[in-house]
Amino acid sequence: MKLSNEEITRYSRHLTLPEVGMSGQLKLKASRVLMIGAGGLGSPLGIYLGAAGVGKLGVIDFDVVDHSNIHRQIAHTMEDLGRPKSESLRDSIHAINPNVEVEIYDERLTRDNALEMFKCYDIIADGSDNFETRYLVNDAACLTHKPLVSASIFRFQGQLSVFDPSSGGPCYRCLYPHPPPASLVPS
């Protein structure tokens, strides 16, 4: 795998960093990240990973862009109202970096499709907005031995954790064995 002349120019700032350099940029280009959610967390994540040169991004989201999303989900614009969020995020990523392959899954993540979706990716990034999906993502990441980056936001608070089942470390379920009762979970 090599970088084209256009990519060398695009990533020139990365290439001058000793911590990245050519070998690091080639690793980014060869990497594959599956993102769960194209909303408040997935929008900036997709844009930054695409801009950085991650070679393949998968985006799972079955929701459409709503007027109430525009002020906080930066990948979407007024022109995207009613469009699937996964398509809108793909187009925003390609507008910044057309070299990134973006595979969209405009469907709900389920027990029946999770393992199949996860197998083609190196890292799983969960930005989902409900506990049912968080536990499903955790379980599928554990079963496929994929590192899981789990992020959540509630009002002005955020949480970010990295779980790597392949290293024998704990998982999301180890930290939170049971989901909270639905009656206690705020919108």
N, C-alpha and C positions, 0 to 999 in steps of 0.2 A: 504494500500500500504506500502510495506517495501523495504528496500535496501538489496540486496544480500551481502554476504561477499566480493565478488569481487568489488561491487559498493562502499562499505564502504572503502575499500582500495583505490580505484580509486579517490574518492572524499574526502579523509582524510583531505586535506588542507582546503576545504570548511567547513568540519564538525567541525574543530577547531576554525573557525571564529565565534564569538558571533553573528555577523550580519546574518549569514547563518545557521550554526548548522544543526542538523538532520531535524528539522521542515522545514527549508528553502530548504534543498536539496530534501526533499519529495515534496515540492511545485513545485520545478523545474521539478522533475520527472513526476508530474501530469499535467504539463502545455503543451499546444499545440500552436505552432507558425506557421503561414502560411507566407512563404517568397515569395515575388513577385520578380523574377529575381535571376539568379545564376551566375551573372557576377562579375563585379568589386566590388560591394557592397555585393551581395548575397554570394559570395564565402567565404570571411572571416566571415560574419555573421553566415552562416551555420556551419562552422567549430567551431567557438567559442560557439555557442548555443549547438551544439552536444557535444563538449568537456565538457561543463558545466553540461550536464545531462538533458537538456530539453527533456521530454519524447517523444514528437511527433513533428516532423517538416514536414511541407508540402512545396514543392518546385514547383513553377509554372515558367516554362521557355520553350519556344518552339524553341529556337535557338540551334545550334550545336557549338562545340568548334572549333575555327578557330586559325590558327597560330598566328594571331595578338592579341589573348586573353592571351596567355601563360605568357607574362611578367607582367601582372597586375591582372589576375584572378587566385588567388593562389590555388584554388581547382583543377585546371585542369593541366594536364601534356601533353607532346608530345604524349604519348600513347593514349590520349583522343581525338586527332584530328578527327573531323568528327562525334564524338559521341554527343548525346543530352547533353546539359549542365546539365539538371536536373539529368540525370543518373550519370554523372561524379561527381557532387557534392554529390549525395547520397553515392557513393562509397568512396569518400574522408571522409565523415562524419563517415561511418561505419568502415573505417580503423582506425579512432581515437577512436570511441566509438560504438561498436556493439550493445550496449543496447538501443540505440535511434531508435525509429520507424521513418522511412523516407518515406513519401508518395510523389510520384512524379506525376506531371501533365505536361506532355510533349505536351502542347497545349497553344494556345493564350488565355489570359484572355479576356472574352467578356461580354457584357451585358447579354447574355443568360446563362452563366455559373458562373458568379461571386458570386451571392448570395448563390448558392448551395455549392460552394467551401468554402466560408467564414464561413458557419454555424457551422462547426466542429472544429473551432479553437478559442482560447482565445484572441490572439493578431495577428494583421496583420502587417507585416514588409515590407514596399515598398522600393525596390531598383531598380525600373524600370527606363528606360532611355528615356522615352518620355512623353509628357504632356497628350496625350490622355489616356494613361494607368494610369497616376497619378490621373486624375480626376475620372476615372472609379473606381479605388481602393478607393478613398475618398468616393465616393457616396455609394459604396457597404458597406464600413465600417460603414458609418452613418446609412444606412438602417438596418444593422444587429447589430448595437450598439456595435461594436468591437473597442477597442483602436487601433489606427493606429500609427505606428512608421514610419515616412517618412524621407528618406535620399536621398541626391543627391550630385553629384560631377560634377564640371566643371573645367577642367584643375587642378589648385592647390587650388581650393576653394571647400569647402564642406558645406552642410547644413543638420541639423538634427532637426526634430520637432516631438513632440508627441501630438496627438490629441485624445481626449477621448469623443466621442459623448454621451456616457452614463452618463457623469458627467455634461452635459449641456454646456460644453465648446465649443470653436470655432473648426472649421474643416479646412481642406486644402483650400476649396473653400472660406471660410471666409477670409483667408489670401491672397489668389490669386483668386478673383472672376472669372477672365477670363484667359484662356490660351493666351500666347503671340502669335502674328501672326507667322505662320510657316516660313515666310521669315526672321524673326529676331532671330530664334532659331539656334544656332550653332550646328554642328555635334558633 
